[in-house]
Amino acid sequence: MEKRKLGNSDLHITRVGLGAWAIGGAWRWGWGHQEDKDSIAAIRRAVELGVNWIDTAAVYGLGHSEEVVGAAIKDMPANDRPYVFTKCGLCWDDRDNESREAYSCLKAPSVRKEAENSLKRLGTDAIDLYQIHWPNPNGDIEEAWTEMAKLKEEGKVRWIGVSNHTVKQMERLTKIAPVTSLQPPYNFINRTIETDILPYCQKNGIGTIVYSPMASGLLTGKMTPERIASLPDDDWRKQDYNYTEPQLSRNLKIVDAMRSIAEKRGVPAAQVAIAWVLKNPAVTAAIVGMRRPSQAEETVGAAGFALSDDEVESLNQVQNA
């Protein structure tokens, strides 16, 4: 599978990586119930297919996603073990599972504690890429970044990056230490980063690993109004703007157009959505959620699938209609 260098790092990553948000299981911002055995099988199948990195976060499942990732890679030979990227800045209180709430904190002691806890859950000596999850509180991002640079100097993390940051925020951080990568949302129905963020990253050698290339499953070609209505109540998508009317009907017309291209090319519709993201030269790689081995098999092929300019234009016409 094709690999690309991630920003200023020595990491060469496959163009598709495994996103581990959903494998955190049920929690306030979860995707409903998830069996750990399915998650572990999905991770191992993705690695078998060539994927060489996993993106998770401490807050996914309130620590559970990292634990599952750690279990999945524990017995892998060193040469086969994927890079592991995780994030800090969202913590949770010590109450029981049903009532725990996540909160933002970017104070230096908290960032260090989060890193140490992530290392334990992942069962590794160093985090390959450590990222600020959200720039909240905005006034504390410099403090967090300074501490992350110290963690890098100590060898506890190899490279440091950010997620969901603006150009101005990245400019503030580069005064302290280089930003290896940015993780922003990007897909055919959410293209806001094309205006300034992607050009800035491309100009300044900042890698971009975009999340939600399939719009949280909406662009897979499998979502219908009936299926969305039947999603469990603890699936956050039931309240998402793109999954509710009137936006849903407009989005499903785009899905139909992607499905048409997929049928002509003999690939799953999900690969069309991912390939559209990867066609942008400023995008280093895409994070793709995989909850079962079958999802890995369905989506990994997007790394080697390219859309033609005419196909892209046909999608643009549907969006602009």
Long-range contacts (C-beta under 8 A, 24 or more apart in sequence): 1-49, 1-50, 1-51, 1-52, 1-300, 1-303, 1-304, 2-303, 2-304, 3-52, 4-207, 4-284, 4-285, 5-207, 5-284, 6-129, 6-159, 6-180, 6-181, 6-207, 6-209, 6-284, 6-285, 7-159, 7-161, 7-179, 7-180, 7-181, 7-205, 7-206, 7-207, 7-284, 8-159, 8-178, 8-180, 8-205, 8-206, 9-129, 9-158, 9-159, 9-180, 9-181, 9-207, 11-53, 11-83, 11-128, 11-129, 11-158, 11-159, 13-52, 13-53, 13-83, 13-209, 13-284, 13-285, 14-50, 14-51, 14-52, 14-53, 14-285, 14-303, 15-278, 15-284, 15-285, 15-286, 15-302, 15-303, 16-51, 16-274, 16-285, 16-286, 16-288, 16-299, 16-300, 16-302, 16-303, 17-51, 17-52, 17-53, 17-54, 17-55, 17-85, 17-209, 17-285, 17-286, 17-287, 17-288, 18-42, 18-43, 18-46, 18-51, 18-53, 18-54, 18-55, 18-82, 18-287, 18-288, 18-289, 18-290, 18-296, 19-54, 19-55, 19-56, 19-211, 19-287, 19-288, 19-289, 19-290, 20-54, 20-55, 20-56, 20-57, 20-60, 20-65, 20-68, 20-69, 20-289, 21-56, 21-57, 21-60, 21-65, 21-289, 22-289, 22-291, 23-60, 23-61, 23-65, 23-68, 23-69, 23-291, 24-56, 24-60, 24-61, 24-62, 24-64, 24-65, 24-68, 25-61, 25-64, 25-65, 26-61, 26-234, 27-61, 27-62, 27-64, 27-97, 27-100, 28-101, 28-102, 28-236, 29-102, 29-236, 30-61, 30-234, 30-235, 30-236, 31-235, 31-236, 31-237, 31-291, 32-231, 32-232, 32-234, 32-235, 33-232, 33-234, 34-291, 36-68, 36-71, 38-291, 38-292, 38-293, 39-68, 39-72, 39-291, 40-68, 40-71, 40-72, 41-292, 41-293, 42-290, 42-291, 42-292, 42-293, 42-295, 42-296, 43-68, 43-69, 43-72, 43-73, 43-290, 44-72, 44-76, 44-293, 45-293, 45-296, 45-297, 46-290, 46-296, 46-300, 47-76, 47-80, 47-82, 49-296, 49-297, 49-300, 50-300, 50-303, 51-82, 51-296, 51-300, 52-82, 52-83, 53-82, 53-83, 53-84, 53-85, 53-128, 53-285, 54-82, 54-83, 54-84, 54-85, 55-85, 55-86, 55-183, 55-209, 55-211, 55-287, 56-84, 56-85, 56-86, 56-87, 57-86, 57-87, 57-90, 57-133, 58-86, 58-87, 58-88, 58-90, 58-91, 58-114, 58-117, 58-118, 58-121, 59-87, 59-90, 59-91, 59-92, 59-102, 59-133, 62-92, 62-97, 62-100, 62-102, 63-117, 63-121, 66-118, 66-121, 66-122, 67-121, 69-122, 70-121, 70-122, 70-123, 70-124, 71-123, 73-122, 73-123, 74-123, 83-128, 83-129, 84-122, 84-124, 84-127, 84-128, 85-127, 85-128, 85-129, 85-130, 85-131, 85-161, 85-209, 86-118, 86-122, 86-127, 86-129, 86-130, 86-131, 87-130, 87-131, 87-132, 87-133, 87-163, 88-114, 88-115, 88-118, 88-130, 88-131, 88-132, 88-133, 88-144, 88-148, 89-114, 89-132, 89-133, 89-134, 89-136, 89-144, 90-133, 90-134, 104-134, 104-136, 104-137, 105-140, 106-132, 106-136, 106-137, 106-140, 106-141, 106-143, 106-144, 107-140, 107-143, 107-144, 108-143, 108-144, 108-146, 108-147, 111-144, 111-147, 111-148, 111-151, 112-147, 112-151, 115-148, 115-151, 115-156, 115-157, 116-156, 119-156, 126-155, 126-156, 126-157, 126-158, 127-156, 127-157, 127-158, 128-157, 128-158, 128-159, 129-157, 129-158, 129-159, 129-160, 129-161, 129-180, 129-181, 130-157, 130-159, 130-160, 130-161, 131-160, 131-161, 131-162, 131-163, 131-181, 131-183, 132-161, 132-162, 132-163, 132-165, 133-163, 133-164, 134-163, 134-164, 135-162, 135-164, 135-165, 135-166, 135-169, 138-169, 141-165, 141-169, 141-172, 141-173, 142-172, 142-173, 142-176, 145-173, 145-176, 145-177, 146-176, 146-177, 148-177, 149-176, 149-177, 152-177, 161-207, 163-211, 166-197, 167-196, 167-197, 167-200, 170-200, 170-206, 174-204, 179-206, 180-206, 180-207, 181-206, 181-207, 181-208, 181-209, 181-284, 182-206, 182-207, 182-208, 182-209, 183-208, 183-209, 183-210, 183-211, 183-287, 184-208, 184-210, 184-211, 185-210, 185-211, 185-212, 186-210, 186-211, 186-212, 186-213, 186-277, 186-280, 186-283, 186-286, 187-212, 187-213, 187-214, 187-215, 187-219, 187-273, 187-276, 187-277, 188-215, 188-219, 188-254, 188-258, 188-273, 188-276, 188-277, 188-315, 188-319, 189-215, 189-218, 189-219, 189-242, 189-251, 189-254, 189-319, 190-215, 190-242, 194-280, 198-280, 198-282, 198-283, 199-282, 201-282, 202-281, 202-282, 207-284, 207-285, 208-282, 208-283, 208-284, 209-284, 209-285, 209-286, 209-287, 210-277, 210-283, 210-285, 210-286, 210-287, 211-286, 211-287, 212-287, 213-273, 213-274, 213-276, 213-277, 213-286, 213-287, 213-288, 214-270, 214-273, 214-274, 214-288, 214-289, 214-299, 215-242, 215-251, 215-273, 216-240, 216-242, 216-243, 216-289, 217-289, 218-242, 218-243, 218-251, 218-255, 219-251, 219-254, 219-255, 219-258, 219-269, 219-270, 219-272, 219-273, 220-268, 220-269, 220-270, 220-273, 221-255, 221-258, 221-259, 221-262, 221-268, 221-269, 221-270, 222-269, 223-252, 223-255, 224-252, 225-252, 253-318, 253-321, 254-315, 254-318, 254-319, 257-314, 257-315, 257-318, 258-315, 261-307, 261-311, 261-314, 261-315, 265-305, 267-301, 267-305, 268-298, 268-299, 268-301, 270-298, 270-299, 270-302, 271-298, 271-299, 271-301, 271-302, 271-305, 272-305, 272-307, 274-299, 274-302, 274-305, 275-302, 275-305, 275-306, 275-307, 276-307, 276-312, 276-315, 278-302, 278-303, 279-306, 279-307, 279-312
